[in-house]
Every structure is written in structure tokens, then in C-alpha cells.
């Protein structure tokens, strides 16, 4: 079984640092996954974004904590 490293992002500074690091790697591709909730609203609300590139931890971004 393959181990996947995760990097949890819960503030703007951590997000900027992680994105700058990803950009510096010049990846040939990236993967994106999103999670939404729609319990009490008509429109879905973005809750979580996961972004991955080869040989780097997957970014798990908590959208509720990012401004």
C-alpha cells in the first residue's frame, strides 16, 4: 500500500507558502478534488480542496479558514 503525505492548510500564510512551493516545482500536471456541503442552503458551499502534484504532499485546504 502506498503512503500519501498530506499537508493541512488552515490559514492564508500557509496557503501562500504551499502554492509558492508547488509553483517552484514546475509540475507537468496536478490533480484537484473538491468537497461541498449543501445541508442548509440551496447552493452548495465549498468546504475542502485537495491539490496534488508528483513527489509532494497533497495540500488539504480547509476553505472555511481561508480568507
SULZI-V364724 format. One record per helix or strand of 2 or more residues. SS is the DSSP state (alpha for helix, beta for strand). FROM is the first residue (numbers start at 0). LEN is the number of residues. Records with the same first field share a line. If there is no record, write none. Layout:
SS=FROM-LEN / FROM-LEN
This chain:
beta=5-4 / 30-7 / 44-8 / 57-5
alpha=11-14 / 62-3
